[in-house]
């Protein structure tokens, strides 16, 4: 087993860890708003799960078939593709790919690894719990997004801002107060979403790409100057982003449809290769996960001194960060889909959370636990360096470094594309269709600038904006749950 610590050059990853739309900085605790929102989402998600009669569980198989295009769904998808191309939307699978690109991030790699080091193997169990509940939350978000979407300037516009405005504004909400605050809440959500996408995402994610490219270059050119590498990487990233997003939501959907499945399948394949060397340790890894979560015994590795409560807090927070259920972002992408069936599109959302957390996060967790690398509790915890050591037990160290660098690059790029969709939707809601091109130009310029900046403050600002988005969105889900229940009554 290779237990040698990674070269110092790999610690550059510590500066650029991201959870797509917000910082996934690896810290030694998940205190404050992170844990509070995770528990809030869990409680709200359990309520919604009961209200929709456990729809995400009873229809999970159908959701997987829908997303993978099996059976009759493939014919429906092909029929959608044959429709005349216009500016009104994308195919349901392209909408899924755009949203999934926004949620799959290094939370699936570094976030999982550090969660195990901080909260023990039991934290993985609570990530699963967050996903099971999150599948129902995201389903509700998407159903409402399609129910209340509308065309503005010939293009679909939808998301939390519209189901807040139109849902709260309906007389059957039974609350004059909600009716009176519907427009301010909707505008506030759209403003926070616009700021998060226009500032936080391009600055943070382009910086992630630049630093990842610099790290990979150092493997072959140790004397390369970081600023020069970052300028080139920033210019290339801005060009690739601008070419796609200036083509509108349809072009973003087409790009995501190609990149996101390739990215996810590639990562899973590498994990399977590593796990094939530790076949006898996989079942013990699952035992550690369940025993650590239930407090039967202290989990192995770096979890000494951390009980089930710690595992719950850390696992729930990382799980919510990973799948982004409840934040209100993904429904803006799904609202662009060329479909008239909110429930069927909602099934794509169920699959989105399933693939992000149940599949990809679990693969990372098994690699870390089955590899048997030593984990130390306390102090600074670098999830990426943990993942690096875990993968390096099977793969050559240089190969592992390149693999992680490329993974971060792709994850950040798809995040840039996914959040461009969200920014366009928010801009169109606030200022009309004419705001789309100026937004895309600003987004592209900031993408280049982010490669040359220090973005510590932007991490924190992005997190704050995400919480501000989540509050009105979760309130809307709780108030409008009857709408979702009616939609699912005959599913």
C-alpha positions as CSV (number, residue, x, y, z in Angstrom):
1,X,0.0,0.0,0.0
2,X,1.3,3.5,-0.9
3,X,0.9,5.5,2.3
4,X,3.4,8.2,1.3
5,X,1.9,11.7,1.5
6,X,1.3,13.4,-1.8
7,X,3.9,15.9,-3.2
8,X,3.4,19.5,-2.1
9,X,2.2,20.5,-5.6
10,X,-1.0,18.6,-5.1
11,X,-1.9,20.8,-2.1
12,X,-2.9,23.5,-4.6
13,X,-6.2,21.6,-4.7
14,X,-6.9,22.8,-1.1
15,X,-7.3,26.3,-2.4
16,X,-9.8,25.5,-5.1
17,X,-12.2,22.9,-3.7
18,X,-15.7,23.7,-4.9
19,X,-19.2,22.3,-4.8
20,X,-20.2,23.6,-8.2
21,X,-22.2,26.7,-7.5
22,X,-20.6,27.4,-4.0
23,X,-17.5,26.8,-2.1
24,X,-17.0,23.3,-0.8
25,X,-14.1,24.4,1.3
26,X,-12.8,21.6,3.4
27,X,-13.0,22.6,7.0
28,X,-12.8,20.8,10.2
29,X,-16.4,21.4,11.2
30,X,-19.8,22.0,9.5
31,X,-21.1,24.5,12.0
32,X,-23.4,27.4,11.3
33,X,-25.7,27.8,8.4
34,X,-24.4,24.7,6.6
35,X,-25.7,22.3,9.3
36,X,-28.8,24.4,10.0
37,X,-29.9,24.3,6.4
38,X,-29.2,20.6,6.1
39,X,-31.4,19.8,9.1
40,X,-34.0,22.2,7.9
41,X,-34.0,20.5,4.4
42,X,-34.3,17.1,6.1
43,X,-37.4,18.1,8.1
44,X,-39.0,19.8,5.1
45,X,-38.1,16.9,2.9
46,X,-39.6,14.3,5.2
47,X,-42.8,16.3,5.3
48,X,-42.9,16.6,1.5
49,X,-42.1,12.8,1.2
50,X,-45.2,12.0,3.3
51,X,-47.3,14.4,1.4
52,X,-46.5,12.9,-2.0
53,X,-46.9,9.4,-0.6
54,X,-43.2,8.4,-0.9
55,X,-43.4,9.0,-4.6
56,X,-39.6,9.0,-5.1
57,X,-39.4,5.5,-3.7
58,X,-42.4,3.9,-5.4
59,X,-41.3,5.4,-8.7
60,X,-37.5,5.1,-8.5
61,X,-37.3,2.4,-11.1
62,X,-39.5,4.4,-13.5
63,X,-37.3,7.5,-12.9
64,X,-34.1,5.5,-13.7
65,X,-35.7,4.1,-16.9
66,X,-36.9,7.6,-17.8
67,X,-33.5,9.2,-17.4
68,X,-31.7,6.4,-19.2
69,X,-34.1,6.4,-22.1
70,X,-35.3,2.8,-21.8
71,X,-38.5,1.4,-23.4
72,X,-41.2,3.8,-24.5
73,X,-39.3,6.8,-23.0
74,X,-36.7,6.5,-25.8
75,X,-39.4,7.0,-28.4
76,X,-40.8,10.0,-26.6
77,X,-37.3,11.5,-26.4
78,X,-36.7,11.0,-30.1
79,X,-40.0,12.5,-30.9
80,X,-39.0,15.6,-28.8
81,X,-35.7,15.8,-30.8
82,X,-37.6,15.8,-34.1
83,X,-39.6,18.9,-33.1
84,X,-38.7,22.0,-35.0
85,X,-35.8,23.7,-33.2
86,X,-36.8,27.0,-31.6
87,X,-35.7,29.1,-28.7
88,X,-38.3,27.8,-26.4
89,X,-36.5,24.9,-24.8
90,X,-34.4,21.8,-24.8
91,X,-35.0,18.0,-24.7
92,X,-35.8,16.6,-21.2
93,X,-32.5,14.8,-21.2
94,X,-30.6,17.9,-22.0
95,X,-32.4,19.7,-19.2
96,X,-31.3,16.9,-16.9
97,X,-27.7,17.1,-18.1
98,X,-27.5,20.8,-17.5
99,X,-28.9,20.5,-14.0
100,X,-26.7,17.4,-13.2
101,X,-23.7,19.3,-14.5
102,X,-24.5,22.0,-11.9
103,X,-24.7,19.5,-9.0
104,X,-21.9,17.1,-9.7
105,X,-18.7,18.6,-8.3
106,X,-15.8,18.0,-6.1
107,X,-18.2,17.5,-3.2
108,X,-18.5,14.1,-4.9
109,X,-14.7,13.6,-4.4
110,X,-13.1,15.9,-1.8
111,X,-16.4,16.5,0.1
112,X,-17.0,12.8,0.6
113,X,-13.4,12.1,1.6
114,X,-13.2,14.9,4.2
115,X,-16.7,14.0,5.5
116,X,-15.4,10.5,6.3
117,X,-12.3,12.0,8.0
118,X,-14.3,14.4,10.1
119,X,-17.5,12.4,10.9
120,X,-16.3,8.8,10.3
121,X,-17.7,6.3,7.9
122,X,-21.1,6.8,9.4
123,X,-21.3,10.2,7.6
124,X,-21.9,8.3,4.3
125,X,-25.1,6.8,5.7
126,X,-26.5,10.3,6.4
127,X,-25.4,11.4,2.9
128,X,-27.6,8.6,1.6
129,X,-30.4,9.8,3.9
130,X,-30.1,13.3,2.5
131,X,-30.3,11.9,-1.0
132,X,-33.4,9.8,-0.3
133,X,-35.2,12.8,1.1
134,X,-33.6,15.1,-1.5
135,X,-35.0,13.1,-4.3
136,X,-38.5,14.0,-3.1
137,X,-37.6,17.7,-2.6
138,X,-36.1,18.0,-6.1
139,X,-39.1,16.2,-7.6
140,X,-41.5,18.7,-6.0
141,X,-39.3,21.6,-7.2
142,X,-39.4,20.5,-10.8
143,X,-43.1,19.7,-10.9
144,X,-43.9,23.2,-9.7
145,X,-41.4,24.7,-12.1
146,X,-43.1,23.2,-15.1
147,X,-46.6,23.8,-13.7
148,X,-46.0,27.5,-13.4
149,X,-43.5,28.3,-16.1
150,X,-44.4,30.7,-19.0
151,X,-42.9,31.9,-22.2
152,X,-41.3,35.3,-22.2
153,X,-40.0,36.7,-25.4
154,X,-40.6,33.3,-27.1
155,X,-38.5,31.5,-24.5
156,X,-39.4,29.3,-21.5
157,X,-38.9,31.0,-18.2
158,X,-39.5,29.0,-15.0
159,X,-38.2,28.2,-11.6
160,X,-38.8,29.1,-8.0
161,X,-39.3,32.8,-8.8
162,X,-42.4,31.9,-10.9
163,X,-44.0,29.4,-8.7
164,X,-43.5,31.8,-5.8
165,X,-45.1,34.7,-7.7
166,X,-47.9,32.7,-9.3
167,X,-48.4,30.1,-6.6
168,X,-48.5,32.5,-3.7
169,X,-50.5,35.0,-5.7
170,X,-53.4,32.5,-6.2
171,X,-56.4,33.1,-4.0
172,X,-56.5,29.5,-3.0
173,X,-53.3,29.8,-0.9
174,X,-55.6,31.0,1.9
175,X,-53.2,33.7,3.0
176,X,-53.4,37.4,2.1
177,X,-50.0,37.8,3.6
178,X,-48.4,35.3,1.1
179,X,-50.3,37.0,-1.7
180,X,-48.9,40.4,-0.7
181,X,-45.2,39.2,-0.5
182,X,-45.3,36.9,-3.5
183,X,-43.8,39.5,-5.9
184,X,-41.0,40.7,-3.5
185,X,-40.1,37.1,-2.6
186,X,-40.0,36.0,-6.2
187,X,-37.9,39.1,-7.2
188,X,-35.6,38.5,-4.3
189,X,-35.0,34.9,-5.3
190,X,-34.3,35.9,-8.9
191,X,-31.9,38.6,-7.7
192,X,-29.9,36.3,-5.4
193,X,-29.8,33.7,-8.1
194,X,-28.6,36.3,-10.7
195,X,-25.8,37.5,-8.4
196,X,-24.8,33.9,-7.4
197,X,-24.5,32.9,-11.1
198,X,-23.1,36.1,-12.5
199,X,-20.4,36.7,-9.8
200,X,-19.8,33.7,-7.6
201,X,-19.8,31.0,-10.3
202,X,-17.6,32.4,-13.0
203,X,-15.0,33.7,-10.6
204,X,-14.8,30.6,-8.4
205,X,-15.1,27.9,-11.1
206,X,-12.7,29.5,-13.6
207,X,-10.2,29.9,-10.7
208,X,-10.7,26.2,-10.0
209,X,-10.0,25.3,-13.6
210,X,-6.9,27.6,-13.7
211,X,-5.4,26.1,-10.6
212,X,-6.2,22.6,-11.7
213,X,-4.5,23.2,-15.0
214,X,-1.5,24.8,-13.2
215,X,-1.2,21.7,-11.0
216,X,-1.2,19.4,-14.0
217,X,1.4,21.5,-15.8
218,X,3.7,21.3,-12.8
219,X,3.8,17.6,-13.2
220,X,5.7,18.0,-16.5
221,X,7.1,21.6,-16.3
222,X,8.1,22.2,-12.6
223,X,9.4,25.6,-13.5
224,X,6.3,26.9,-15.2
225,X,5.2,30.3,-14.0
226,X,1.7,30.1,-12.4
227,X,0.4,33.5,-13.6
228,X,1.2,32.7,-17.2
229,X,-0.5,29.3,-17.0
230,X,-3.5,30.9,-15.3
231,X,-3.8,33.6,-18.1
232,X,-3.8,30.9,-20.8
233,X,-6.2,28.7,-18.9
234,X,-8.5,31.6,-18.2
235,X,-8.5,32.8,-21.8
236,X,-9.2,29.3,-23.0
237,X,-12.0,28.7,-20.5
238,X,-13.6,32.0,-21.2
239,X,-13.6,31.2,-25.0
240,X,-15.1,27.8,-24.4
241,X,-17.7,29.1,-22.1
242,X,-18.6,32.1,-24.3
243,X,-18.9,30.0,-27.5
244,X,-21.5,27.8,-25.8
245,X,-23.6,30.2,-23.7
246,X,-23.9,32.8,-26.4
247,X,-25.7,30.2,-28.4
248,X,-28.4,30.2,-25.7
249,X,-30.0,27.5,-23.6
250,X,-30.3,25.1,-26.5
251,X,-26.5,25.1,-27.1
252,X,-25.8,24.7,-23.4
253,X,-28.1,21.7,-23.3
254,X,-26.4,20.1,-26.3
255,X,-22.9,20.6,-24.8
256,X,-24.1,19.3,-21.4
257,X,-25.7,16.3,-23.0
258,X,-22.3,15.2,-24.3
259,X,-19.9,16.3,-21.5
260,X,-21.9,15.3,-18.3
261,X,-22.5,11.6,-19.1
262,X,-18.9,11.2,-20.3
263,X,-17.6,12.9,-17.1
264,X,-19.8,10.8,-14.8
265,X,-19.2,7.5,-16.5
266,X,-15.4,8.1,-16.7
267,X,-15.2,8.8,-12.9
268,X,-17.3,5.8,-12.1
269,X,-15.1,3.6,-14.3
270,X,-11.9,4.7,-12.5
271,X,-13.5,4.0,-9.2
272,X,-14.5,0.5,-10.3
273,X,-10.9,-0.2,-11.4
274,X,-9.6,0.8,-8.0
275,X,-12.3,-1.1,-6.1
276,X,-11.5,-4.2,-8.2
277,X,-8.3,-4.4,-6.3
278,X,-10.1,-4.3,-2.9
279,X,-13.0,-6.7,-3.5
280,X,-12.6,-8.3,0.0
281,X,-12.8,-4.9,1.7
282,X,-16.1,-3.6,0.2
283,X,-18.5,-5.5,2.5
284,X,-16.4,-4.4,5.6
285,X,-16.7,-0.8,4.3
286,X,-20.4,-1.1,4.3
287,X,-20.4,-2.5,7.8
288,X,-18.3,0.5,8.9
289,X,-20.8,2.9,7.4
290,X,-23.8,1.4,9.1
291,X,-22.1,0.8,12.5
292,X,-20.7,4.3,12.5
293,X,-24.1,5.8,11.7
294,X,-25.9,3.8,14.4
295,X,-23.3,4.3,17.0
296,X,-22.6,0.6,17.4
297,X,-18.9,1.2,17.4
298,X,-16.6,4.0,16.5
299,X,-15.9,4.1,12.8
300,X,-12.5,3.1,11.4
301,X,-9.9,5.6,10.1
302,X,-10.0,9.2,11.3
303,X,-13.3,9.1,13.1
304,X,-12.0,8.3,16.6
305,X,-13.8,10.4,19.1
306,X,-16.7,11.2,16.8
307,X,-20.1,9.7,17.5
308,X,-23.2,9.1,15.5
309,X,-24.4,12.7,16.1
310,X,-21.3,14.0,14.5
311,X,-21.7,11.7,11.6
312,X,-25.3,12.8,11.1
313,X,-24.4,16.5,11.1
314,X,-21.5,16.2,8.7
315,X,-23.1,13.6,6.4
316,X,-26.4,15.5,6.1
317,X,-24.6,18.8,5.3
318,X,-22.3,17.2,2.7
319,X,-25.2,15.3,1.1
320,X,-27.3,18.5,0.8
321,X,-24.3,20.3,-0.7
322,X,-23.8,17.6,-3.2
323,X,-27.3,17.1,-4.6
324,X,-28.4,20.8,-4.2
325,X,-32.0,19.7,-3.4
326,X,-34.0,22.6,-1.9
327,X,-31.8,25.3,-3.3
328,X,-34.1,26.2,-6.2
329,X,-31.4,26.1,-8.9
330,X,-32.0,22.9,-10.8
331,X,-35.8,23.7,-11.5
332,X,-34.7,26.6,-13.7
333,X,-32.9,24.2,-16.1
334,X,-35.7,21.6,-16.1
335,X,-38.3,24.4,-16.8
336,X,-36.7,24.7,-20.2
337,X,-37.6,21.2,-21.2
338,X,-39.8,20.6,-24.3
339,X,-42.4,18.5,-22.4
340,X,-45.9,19.0,-21.1
341,X,-45.6,16.4,-18.4
342,X,-44.4,17.9,-15.1
343,X,-44.4,14.5,-13.3
344,X,-42.3,12.8,-16.0
345,X,-39.8,15.7,-15.9
346,X,-39.8,15.5,-12.1
347,X,-38.6,11.9,-12.5
348,X,-35.4,13.2,-14.1
349,X,-34.9,15.2,-10.9
350,X,-35.2,12.0,-8.8
351,X,-32.6,10.4,-11.0
352,X,-30.4,13.5,-10.7
353,X,-30.1,13.2,-7.0
354,X,-29.8,9.4,-7.1
355,X,-26.9,9.6,-9.6
356,X,-25.1,12.4,-7.8
357,X,-25.2,11.2,-4.2
358,X,-26.2,7.5,-4.1
359,X,-24.0,6.5,-7.0
360,X,-21.0,8.9,-7.3
361,X,-20.6,9.8,-3.7
362,X,-20.8,6.2,-2.7
363,X,-18.1,5.2,-5.2
364,X,-15.7,7.8,-3.7
365,X,-16.6,6.6,-0.1
366,X,-15.9,3.0,-1.0
367,X,-12.6,3.9,-2.6
368,X,-11.5,5.8,0.6
369,X,-12.7,3.2,3.0
370,X,-11.6,0.1,1.1
371,X,-8.2,1.5,0.3
372,X,-7.3,1.4,4.0
373,X,-5.4,4.7,4.1
374,X,-4.9,6.1,7.6
375,X,-7.1,9.2,8.4
376,X,-6.4,11.6,11.2
377,X,-9.1,13.4,13.0
378,X,-8.7,17.1,13.9
379,X,-6.5,19.7,12.3
380,X,-6.8,20.8,8.7
381,X,-8.6,18.2,6.6
382,X,-7.9,18.2,2.9
383,X,-10.4,16.0,1.1
384,X,-8.5,16.1,-2.1
385,X,-5.3,14.9,-0.6
386,X,-7.2,12.1,1.1
387,X,-8.7,11.1,-2.3
388,X,-5.3,11.4,-3.9
389,X,-3.8,8.9,-1.4
390,X,-6.8,6.6,-1.8
391,X,-6.6,6.4,-5.6
392,X,-2.8,6.2,-5.5
393,X,-2.9,2.9,-3.7
394,X,-3.8,1.4,-7.0
395,X,-3.0,4.0,-9.7
396,X,0.5,5.6,-10.2
397,X,0.7,8.9,-8.2
398,X,1.2,11.0,-11.4
399,X,-1.8,9.3,-13.1
400,X,-3.9,10.0,-10.0
401,X,-2.9,13.6,-10.0
402,X,-3.8,14.1,-13.6
403,X,-7.1,12.2,-13.1
404,X,-8.1,14.5,-10.2
405,X,-7.0,17.6,-12.1
406,X,-9.0,16.6,-15.2
407,X,-12.0,15.7,-13.0
408,X,-12.0,19.1,-11.3
409,X,-11.6,20.8,-14.7
410,X,-14.6,19.0,-16.2
411,X,-16.7,19.4,-13.0
412,X,-16.0,23.2,-12.9
413,X,-16.7,23.6,-16.7
414,X,-20.1,21.9,-16.5
415,X,-20.8,24.0,-13.4
416,X,-20.1,27.1,-15.5
417,X,-22.5,25.9,-18.2
418,X,-25.2,24.9,-15.7
419,X,-25.2,28.1,-13.8
420,X,-25.2,30.1,-17.0
421,X,-28.7,28.6,-17.5
422,X,-29.8,29.7,-14.1
423,X,-28.4,33.2,-14.6
424,X,-30.2,33.5,-17.9
425,X,-33.5,32.5,-16.3
426,X,-33.1,34.9,-13.5
427,X,-32.1,37.7,-15.8
428,X,-35.0,37.1,-18.1
429,X,-37.4,37.1,-15.2
430,X,-36.1,40.4,-13.9
431,X,-35.3,42.3,-17.1
432,X,-36.8,40.4,-20.0
433,X,-35.2,38.5,-22.9
434,X,-33.1,41.5,-23.9
435,X,-30.9,40.9,-20.8
436,X,-29.7,37.5,-22.0
437,X,-26.8,38.7,-24.3
438,X,-25.4,41.3,-21.9
439,X,-25.5,38.6,-19.2
440,X,-23.6,36.2,-21.4
441,X,-21.0,38.8,-22.2
442,X,-20.5,39.7,-18.5
443,X,-20.4,36.0,-17.6
444,X,-17.7,35.3,-20.2
445,X,-15.6,38.3,-19.0
446,X,-15.8,37.4,-15.4
447,X,-14.8,33.8,-16.3
448,X,-11.5,35.1,-17.6
449,X,-11.0,37.4,-14.6
450,X,-11.7,34.7,-12.1
451,X,-8.6,32.7,-13.3
452,X,-6.4,35.6,-12.1
453,X,-8.1,36.4,-8.8
454,X,-8.0,35.3,-5.2
455,X,-11.6,34.2,-4.6
456,X,-11.7,33.5,-0.8
457,X,-14.3,36.2,-0.3
458,X,-16.4,35.0,-3.3
459,X,-16.6,31.5,-1.7
460,X,-18.4,33.0,1.4
461,X,-20.5,35.4,-0.7
462,X,-21.6,32.5,-2.9
463,X,-22.6,30.4,0.1
464,X,-24.6,33.3,1.5
465,X,-26.5,33.9,-1.7
466,X,-27.3,30.2,-2.0
467,X,-28.9,30.2,1.5
468,X,-30.9,33.3,0.6
469,X,-32.2,31.5,-2.5
470,X,-33.1,28.4,-0.5
471,X,-35.2,30.1,2.1
472,X,-38.0,31.4,-0.1
473,X,-37.8,28.2,-2.2
474,X,-38.3,25.9,0.7
475,X,-41.2,28.1,1.9
476,X,-42.8,27.8,-1.5
477,X,-42.4,24.0,-1.5
478,X,-44.1,23.7,1.9
479,X,-47.0,26.0,0.9
480,X,-47.6,24.6,-2.5
481,X,-47.3,20.9,-1.7
482,X,-50.9,20.3,-2.5
483,X,-50.2,21.3,-6.1
484,X,-47.6,18.6,-6.4
485,X,-49.8,16.0,-4.7
486,X,-52.6,16.7,-7.2
487,X,-50.1,16.3,-10.1
488,X,-49.0,12.9,-8.8
489,X,-52.4,11.6,-8.0
490,X,-52.7,9.7,-11.3
491,X,-49.1,8.9,-11.9
